[in-house]
Amino acid sequence: MQWFFGHNMLMVGSPGAGKTLLARAMPGILPEMSIEESLDVTRIYSVADQLPAGTPLIRHRPFRSPHHTISHAGLVGGGNIPKPGEISLAHRGVLFLDEFPEFGTRVLEVMRQPMEDKVVTISRAKGSLTFSANFQLIAAMNPCPCGYYGDSLKPCTCAPVVVTKYQKRISGPLLDRIDIHIEVPRVDYEKLSGNKVSESSESIRQRVQAARERQRLRFLSNGSSDIICNADMRIGEIRQFCQLQAEGQSLMRSAMSQLQLSARAYHRILKLSRTIADLAGSEEIQSTHLAEALQYRPKIMMG
């Protein structure tokens, strides 16, 4: 499975399938931060009084993993003297939310605006403060309360109405902001006990770094130096850099109709297609890149 830095992802699978392990492997393949990114992150940690002792400059991308019992203020930020929350502490890094449906509905819904605007504004009587919040969301969840709905070996003990209610805890508008929806299947004995050596994190990281450098140079040549990766593209950049060939346009037209995609989903698919093309070293978005981006959309929109 490819990792697409900057694009939000939801993993669904039975307990013990490896969702958390996959998420925690992410820091090993993240591209290096630029000096500007490091300064941004360091400022946030300094304001939050969480700058590690003896670390004047944070050089590694943040990986934040708050528990599902976290409060609204803990996630978004707040307090009498407003301080950054977890979404700001994950700026330029990863925010991992395990047991996704167990988070409070209000807590999850307030993430919708920061996921779009990349900033969060906290208003108080004396004024308002704005903190950066350009993070990659990686969420993980079981398909049902017992965890085994659709499992190949263990039967689910939940009633259908309970499964539906559980899945609908994640609203449609929030799911629409998640680019990559993947199912994590149970790992069978042969794979667990086999001696096959998989690709190393360092090898994947080099590929990710090359794709990010390709994106950086593209935006720099266009005068969009404030955009760092494809996931940050605005409408203007999408129209310029995500041109589809005739075959791709036909595929997208069919997908828009069959999947009933929103305008937001349309633009997110194009941005993800651009990243897939960059990882493949392709200047143009081929229909295969677009098809891969489309297959990451949820098959059934929950909520």
C-alpha positions as CSV (number, residue, x, y, z in Angstrom):
1,M,0.0,0.0,0.0
2,Q,1.3,3.5,-0.9
3,W,1.4,6.2,1.7
4,F,0.3,9.7,0.5
5,F,1.6,12.4,2.7
6,G,-0.8,15.2,3.3
7,H,-3.9,13.3,2.3
8,N,-6.3,12.2,5.1
9,M,-6.9,8.5,5.6
10,L,-9.3,6.2,7.3
11,M,-8.5,2.5,8.0
12,V,-11.3,0.1,8.8
13,G,-10.6,-3.4,10.0
14,S,-11.0,-6.0,12.8
15,P,-9.1,-5.7,16.1
16,G,-5.5,-6.8,15.8
17,A,-5.4,-6.5,12.0
18,G,-2.5,-4.0,12.2
19,K,-4.2,-0.6,11.8
20,T,-2.3,1.1,14.7
21,L,0.9,-0.5,13.6
22,L,0.5,0.9,10.1
23,A,-0.2,4.4,11.5
24,R,2.8,4.4,13.8
25,A,5.0,3.3,11.0
26,M,4.2,6.7,9.3
27,P,7.0,8.8,10.9
28,G,9.6,6.5,9.4
29,I,8.7,7.5,5.9
30,L,7.7,11.2,6.3
31,P,9.8,13.6,4.2
32,E,12.2,15.9,6.1
33,M,10.9,19.2,7.2
34,S,12.2,22.4,5.7
35,I,13.6,25.1,8.0
36,E,10.4,27.1,7.5
37,E,8.3,24.2,8.6
38,S,10.5,23.5,11.6
39,L,10.2,27.1,12.7
40,D,6.4,26.9,12.3
41,V,6.2,23.7,14.4
42,T,8.7,25.0,17.0
43,R,6.7,28.2,17.5
44,I,3.5,26.2,18.2
45,Y,5.2,23.9,20.7
46,S,6.8,27.0,22.4
47,V,3.4,28.7,22.8
48,A,1.9,25.4,24.1
49,D,4.8,25.1,26.6
50,Q,5.6,21.7,25.1
51,L,9.0,22.4,23.6
52,P,11.3,19.5,24.8
53,A,14.2,20.6,27.0
54,G,17.4,21.1,25.1
55,T,15.6,21.2,21.7
56,P,15.7,24.8,20.4
57,L,14.4,23.6,17.0
58,I,12.0,20.7,16.2
59,R,13.3,18.9,13.1
60,H,11.1,15.8,13.1
61,R,7.5,15.9,11.9
62,P,5.0,15.7,14.8
63,F,3.0,12.5,15.4
64,R,0.1,13.1,17.8
65,S,-2.1,10.3,19.1
66,P,-4.7,11.7,21.6
67,H,-7.1,9.3,23.5
68,H,-10.7,9.3,22.4
69,T,-11.7,10.7,25.8
70,I,-10.0,14.0,24.9
71,S,-12.1,17.2,25.3
72,H,-13.1,19.7,22.7
73,A,-10.5,22.2,24.1
74,G,-7.8,19.5,24.2
75,L,-8.2,18.7,20.5
76,V,-8.9,22.1,19.0
77,G,-7.3,24.4,21.6
78,G,-8.8,26.8,24.2
79,G,-8.6,27.8,27.8
80,N,-8.9,31.2,29.5
81,I,-5.5,31.9,27.9
82,P,-6.0,30.1,24.6
83,K,-3.3,27.5,23.9
84,P,-3.0,25.2,20.9
85,G,-4.7,21.9,20.9
86,E,-3.7,18.5,19.4
87,I,-4.6,19.5,15.8
88,S,-2.2,22.4,16.0
89,L,0.5,20.3,17.8
90,A,0.2,18.0,14.8
91,H,0.9,20.9,12.3
92,R,3.0,19.7,9.4
93,G,2.8,16.2,10.8
94,V,0.2,13.5,11.6
95,L,-2.8,13.4,13.9
96,F,-3.7,9.8,14.6
97,L,-7.2,9.1,16.0
98,D,-7.6,5.5,17.0
99,E,-11.1,4.2,17.8
100,F,-12.4,7.0,15.6
101,P,-16.2,6.6,16.3
102,E,-15.5,6.7,20.1
103,F,-14.5,10.3,19.9
104,G,-17.3,12.7,20.8
105,T,-19.5,13.9,17.9
106,R,-18.9,17.5,18.7
107,V,-15.2,17.0,19.1
108,L,-15.0,15.4,15.6
109,E,-17.3,17.9,13.9
110,V,-15.1,20.9,15.0
111,M,-12.3,19.4,13.0
112,R,-14.1,20.0,9.7
113,Q,-13.2,23.7,9.4
114,P,-9.5,23.3,10.3
115,M,-9.2,20.4,7.8
116,E,-10.3,22.8,5.0
117,D,-8.7,26.0,6.1
118,K,-5.5,24.6,7.7
119,V,-5.9,27.0,10.7
120,V,-8.1,27.1,13.8
121,T,-9.4,30.4,15.4
122,I,-10.2,30.5,19.1
123,S,-12.4,33.4,20.1
124,R,-12.6,34.9,23.5
125,A,-14.1,38.1,25.0
126,K,-10.7,39.8,24.9
127,G,-10.1,38.9,21.2
128,S,-9.3,35.9,19.1
129,L,-6.2,33.9,18.3
130,T,-5.4,31.9,15.2
131,F,-3.2,28.8,15.3
132,S,-1.8,26.8,12.3
133,A,-3.4,23.4,11.9
134,N,-2.2,21.9,8.6
135,F,-2.1,18.2,9.7
136,Q,-2.6,14.9,8.0
137,L,-5.4,13.0,9.7
138,I,-5.0,9.2,10.0
139,A,-8.0,7.6,11.6
140,A,-8.7,3.9,12.5
141,M,-11.9,2.2,13.4
142,N,-13.5,-1.2,13.8
143,P,-16.4,-1.9,11.4
144,C,-18.8,-2.4,14.4
145,P,-18.9,-2.4,18.2
146,C,-17.8,-6.1,18.5
147,G,-15.2,-5.4,15.8
148,Y,-15.8,-8.4,13.5
149,Y,-18.4,-7.2,11.0
150,G,-17.3,-8.7,7.6
151,D,-14.4,-10.6,9.2
152,S,-13.3,-13.7,7.3
153,L,-13.0,-15.9,10.3
154,K,-14.8,-14.6,13.4
155,P,-18.6,-13.9,13.1
156,C,-20.0,-10.6,14.1
157,T,-22.4,-10.6,17.1
158,C,-23.9,-7.2,16.4
159,A,-27.4,-6.7,15.1
160,P,-27.6,-4.9,11.7
161,V,-29.2,-1.8,13.2
162,V,-26.3,-1.6,15.8
163,V,-23.7,-1.8,13.0
164,T,-25.5,1.0,11.1
165,K,-25.8,3.2,14.1
166,Y,-22.1,2.7,15.0
167,Q,-20.9,3.6,11.5
168,K,-23.1,6.7,11.3
169,R,-21.3,8.2,14.3
170,I,-18.9,9.5,11.6
171,S,-20.9,12.1,9.6
172,G,-21.0,12.3,5.8
173,P,-19.4,15.8,5.6
174,L,-16.4,14.6,7.8
175,L,-16.0,11.4,5.7
176,D,-16.1,13.6,2.6
177,R,-12.9,15.3,3.8
178,I,-11.0,12.0,4.0
179,D,-9.3,11.2,0.7
180,I,-8.3,7.6,1.4
181,H,-10.6,4.9,2.7
182,I,-9.0,1.5,3.0
183,E,-10.0,-1.8,4.6
184,V,-7.3,-3.6,6.6
185,P,-7.9,-7.3,6.3
186,R,-6.9,-9.9,8.9
187,V,-3.3,-11.1,8.3
188,D,-3.2,-14.9,7.7
189,Y,-0.7,-17.3,9.2
190,E,1.4,-17.7,6.1
191,K,2.2,-14.0,5.9
192,L,2.9,-13.7,9.6
193,S,5.2,-16.7,9.7
194,G,6.9,-16.1,6.3
195,N,10.5,-15.0,5.7
196,K,9.7,-12.5,2.9
197,V,11.4,-9.2,3.5
198,S,9.2,-6.2,2.7
199,E,10.4,-2.9,1.4
200,S,12.2,-0.8,4.0
201,S,10.9,2.4,5.4
202,E,14.0,4.2,4.2
203,S,13.4,3.0,0.6
204,I,9.8,4.3,0.8
205,R,10.9,7.5,2.4
206,Q,13.3,8.2,-0.5
207,R,10.4,7.8,-3.0
208,V,8.2,10.0,-0.9
209,Q,11.0,12.6,-0.6
210,A,11.5,12.6,-4.4
211,A,7.7,13.1,-5.0
212,R,7.6,16.0,-2.5
213,E,10.6,17.7,-4.2
214,R,8.9,17.4,-7.5
215,Q,5.8,19.1,-6.0
216,R,7.9,21.8,-4.4
217,L,9.6,22.8,-7.6
218,R,6.3,22.8,-9.5
219,F,4.7,25.2,-7.0
220,L,7.9,27.3,-6.8
221,S,7.9,27.8,-10.6
222,N,4.3,28.9,-10.5
223,G,4.9,31.5,-7.7
224,S,2.9,29.4,-5.2
225,S,5.7,29.0,-2.7
226,D,3.3,29.0,0.2
227,I,2.0,25.6,-1.0
228,I,4.2,22.7,0.1
229,C,2.4,19.6,-1.1
230,N,-0.5,18.6,-3.4
231,A,-2.9,18.3,-0.6
232,D,-2.6,22.0,0.0
233,M,-3.6,23.0,-3.5
234,R,-6.3,25.6,-4.0
235,I,-8.8,25.6,-6.9
236,G,-6.5,27.7,-9.1
237,E,-3.6,25.2,-8.7
238,I,-5.9,22.2,-9.2
239,R,-7.1,23.6,-12.5
240,Q,-3.5,24.3,-13.6
241,F,-1.8,21.1,-12.4
242,C,-4.5,18.5,-12.5
243,Q,-5.5,18.5,-16.1
244,L,-7.1,15.2,-17.3
245,Q,-6.8,13.6,-20.7
246,A,-9.9,12.6,-22.6
247,E,-10.0,9.1,-21.1
248,G,-9.6,10.5,-17.6
249,Q,-12.3,13.1,-18.1
250,S,-14.7,10.3,-19.2
251,L,-13.8,8.2,-16.2
252,M,-14.3,11.2,-13.9
253,R,-17.7,12.0,-15.4
254,S,-18.9,8.5,-14.8
255,A,-17.6,8.5,-11.3
256,M,-19.3,11.8,-10.4
257,S,-22.6,10.3,-11.5
258,Q,-22.3,6.8,-10.1
259,L,-20.7,7.8,-6.7
260,Q,-22.7,11.0,-6.4
261,L,-19.5,12.9,-5.6
262,S,-19.6,16.4,-4.1
263,A,-17.6,19.3,-5.5
264,R,-15.2,18.9,-2.5
265,A,-14.7,15.2,-3.3
266,Y,-14.1,16.0,-7.0
267,H,-11.2,18.3,-6.1
268,R,-9.8,16.0,-3.5
269,I,-9.7,13.1,-6.0
270,L,-7.8,15.3,-8.4
271,K,-5.3,16.3,-5.8
272,L,-4.8,12.6,-4.8
273,S,-4.4,11.6,-8.4
274,R,-1.7,14.3,-8.8
275,T,0.1,12.8,-5.8
276,I,-0.2,9.2,-7.2
277,A,1.2,10.5,-10.5
278,D,4.1,12.2,-8.8
279,L,5.0,9.0,-6.8
280,A,5.0,7.2,-10.2
281,G,7.3,9.9,-11.7
282,S,4.6,10.9,-14.3
283,E,4.2,14.5,-15.5
284,E,0.6,13.9,-16.5
285,I,-2.3,12.3,-14.6
286,Q,-3.0,9.0,-16.4
287,S,-6.4,7.3,-16.2
288,T,-4.7,4.6,-14.0
289,H,-3.7,7.2,-11.5
290,L,-7.3,8.6,-11.4
291,A,-8.8,5.1,-11.2
292,E,-6.6,4.4,-8.1
293,A,-7.6,7.6,-6.4
294,L,-11.3,6.8,-7.1
295,Q,-11.0,3.3,-5.6
296,Y,-10.0,4.9,-2.3
297,R,-13.4,6.7,-2.0
298,P,-15.8,5.0,0.5
299,K,-17.9,2.4,-1.3
300,I,-20.9,3.3,0.9
301,M,-21.0,6.8,2.4
302,M,-21.7,6.3,6.1
303,G,-23.7,9.0,8.0
